[in-house]
Amino acid sequence: MSWLYTLNAAIVAKLAPLFCTPALHWIALLCLCSAYLQGGFTKGLDFRAALDEMKQFGLRPLTPLAIMVIAMEIGASLLVLSGLFRWAGALMLGAFTLAATFVANRFWDAPLAKRYATENSFFEHLGLVGAFILVAWYDLQG
């Protein structure tokens, strides 16, 4: 089995210079935050739609919650991208995503025709939560 470790080390040595660059790291963080930046800016530009989204999920009070979501999506994303309190931004986005997943992707209550897509979205969002936890974990390790 030691040959597998040797093979792994050889592959890592070849790939690390290509993938372990500051630019690619930042692009990966931008990809991770892209849905939150897009969501925050879209809600900010069409505040009526943001209020309708809050209403659709039974959230109250509409206006304060919509403002908080917009500020959190954009603000936490900027923390992650800037590196300033990156861990805090990542944990905020992870907590928000976890909470929103249980509100918006309740596959166990979905009609059978929508259950598969809703369940898939639920678990995709859990993957995002894990990614944000990893961002915070790496950042806190210094």
C-alpha positions as CSV (number, residue, x, y, z in Angstrom):
1,M,0.0,0.0,0.0
2,S,3.0,2.4,0.4
3,W,3.1,2.7,-3.3
4,L,-0.2,4.6,-3.2
5,Y,1.2,7.1,-0.8
6,T,4.2,7.5,-3.1
7,L,1.9,8.0,-6.1
8,N,-0.2,10.5,-4.2
9,A,2.9,12.5,-3.2
10,A,4.1,12.5,-6.8
11,I,0.8,13.7,-8.1
12,V,0.5,16.4,-5.4
13,A,4.0,17.7,-6.2
14,K,2.9,18.1,-9.9
15,L,-0.5,19.7,-9.2
16,A,0.2,21.9,-6.2
17,P,2.0,24.6,-8.2
18,L,-1.0,24.8,-10.6
19,F,-3.8,24.8,-8.0
20,C,-2.2,26.3,-4.9
21,T,-2.0,29.9,-6.1
22,P,-3.5,33.0,-4.4
23,A,-5.4,33.9,-7.5
24,L,-7.1,30.5,-7.8
25,H,-7.8,30.6,-4.0
26,W,-9.6,33.9,-4.4
27,I,-11.5,32.7,-7.5
28,A,-12.7,29.7,-5.5
29,L,-13.9,31.9,-2.7
30,L,-15.7,34.1,-5.3
31,C,-17.4,31.1,-6.7
32,L,-18.5,30.0,-3.3
33,C,-19.9,33.4,-2.5
34,S,-21.4,34.1,-5.9
35,A,-24.9,33.0,-5.1
36,Y,-25.0,35.2,-2.0
37,L,-23.6,38.3,-3.8
38,Q,-26.1,37.8,-6.7
39,G,-28.9,37.2,-4.2
40,G,-28.1,40.2,-2.1
41,F,-27.7,42.6,-5.1
42,T,-30.8,41.2,-6.8
43,K,-32.9,41.6,-3.6
44,G,-31.5,45.1,-3.1
45,L,-32.3,46.2,-6.7
46,D,-35.8,44.6,-6.5
47,F,-36.8,45.1,-2.9
48,R,-40.5,44.3,-3.6
49,A,-39.4,40.8,-4.8
50,A,-37.3,40.4,-1.6
51,L,-40.3,41.1,0.5
52,D,-42.4,38.7,-1.6
53,E,-39.7,36.0,-1.0
54,M,-39.9,36.6,2.8
55,K,-43.7,36.4,2.6
56,Q,-43.6,33.2,0.6
57,F,-41.7,31.4,3.3
58,G,-43.9,32.8,6.1
59,L,-41.2,35.0,7.6
60,R,-42.1,38.1,9.6
61,P,-41.5,41.1,9.9
62,L,-40.9,41.4,6.2
63,T,-38.9,44.6,5.8
64,P,-36.4,44.2,8.7
65,L,-35.7,40.6,7.7
66,A,-35.2,41.5,4.0
67,I,-32.8,44.2,4.9
68,M,-30.9,41.9,7.3
69,V,-30.6,39.2,4.6
70,I,-29.4,41.6,2.0
71,A,-26.8,43.1,4.4
72,M,-25.7,39.7,5.5
73,E,-25.4,38.1,2.1
74,I,-23.3,41.0,0.7
75,G,-21.4,41.9,3.9
76,A,-20.4,38.3,4.8
77,S,-19.4,37.6,1.2
78,L,-17.1,40.7,1.3
79,L,-15.6,39.5,4.6
80,V,-14.8,36.1,2.9
81,L,-13.4,37.7,-0.2
82,S,-11.4,40.4,1.6
83,G,-9.8,38.0,4.1
84,L,-10.7,40.4,6.9
85,F,-12.6,38.2,9.5
86,R,-13.0,35.6,6.7
87,W,-13.8,33.0,9.3
88,A,-16.7,35.2,10.6
89,G,-18.1,35.8,7.2
90,A,-17.9,32.1,6.3
91,L,-19.6,31.1,9.6
92,M,-22.4,33.7,9.0
93,L,-23.0,32.4,5.4
94,G,-22.9,28.8,6.6
95,A,-25.4,29.4,9.4
96,F,-27.6,31.4,7.1
97,T,-27.5,28.7,4.5
98,L,-28.3,26.0,7.1
99,A,-31.3,27.9,8.4
100,A,-32.5,28.8,4.9
101,T,-32.2,25.2,3.8
102,F,-34.6,24.1,6.5
103,V,-37.0,26.8,5.6
104,A,-37.0,26.6,1.8
105,N,-36.1,23.0,1.1
106,R,-38.4,21.0,3.3
107,F,-38.4,17.9,1.0
108,W,-40.2,15.8,3.6
109,D,-43.2,18.1,3.2
110,A,-42.9,18.5,-0.6
111,P,-45.4,17.0,-2.9
112,L,-44.1,13.8,-4.5
113,A,-43.7,15.5,-7.9
114,K,-41.2,18.1,-6.4
115,R,-39.7,15.9,-3.7
116,Y,-36.6,14.7,-5.6
117,A,-35.6,18.2,-6.7
118,T,-36.2,19.7,-3.3
119,E,-34.3,16.9,-1.6
120,N,-31.4,17.3,-4.0
121,S,-31.3,21.1,-3.3
122,F,-31.4,20.4,0.4
123,F,-28.3,18.2,0.3
124,E,-26.5,20.6,-2.1
125,H,-27.0,23.3,0.4
126,L,-25.6,21.1,3.2
127,G,-22.5,20.8,0.9
128,L,-22.3,24.6,0.9
129,V,-22.5,24.7,4.7
130,G,-19.6,22.2,4.8
131,A,-17.6,24.4,2.4
132,F,-18.1,27.4,4.6
133,I,-17.1,25.5,7.7
134,L,-13.9,24.5,5.9
135,V,-13.2,28.1,4.9
136,A,-13.5,29.1,8.6
137,W,-11.5,26.2,9.8
138,Y,-8.6,27.0,7.4
139,D,-8.7,30.7,8.2
140,L,-8.7,30.1,12.0
141,Q,-5.7,27.8,11.7
142,G,-3.7,30.9,10.5
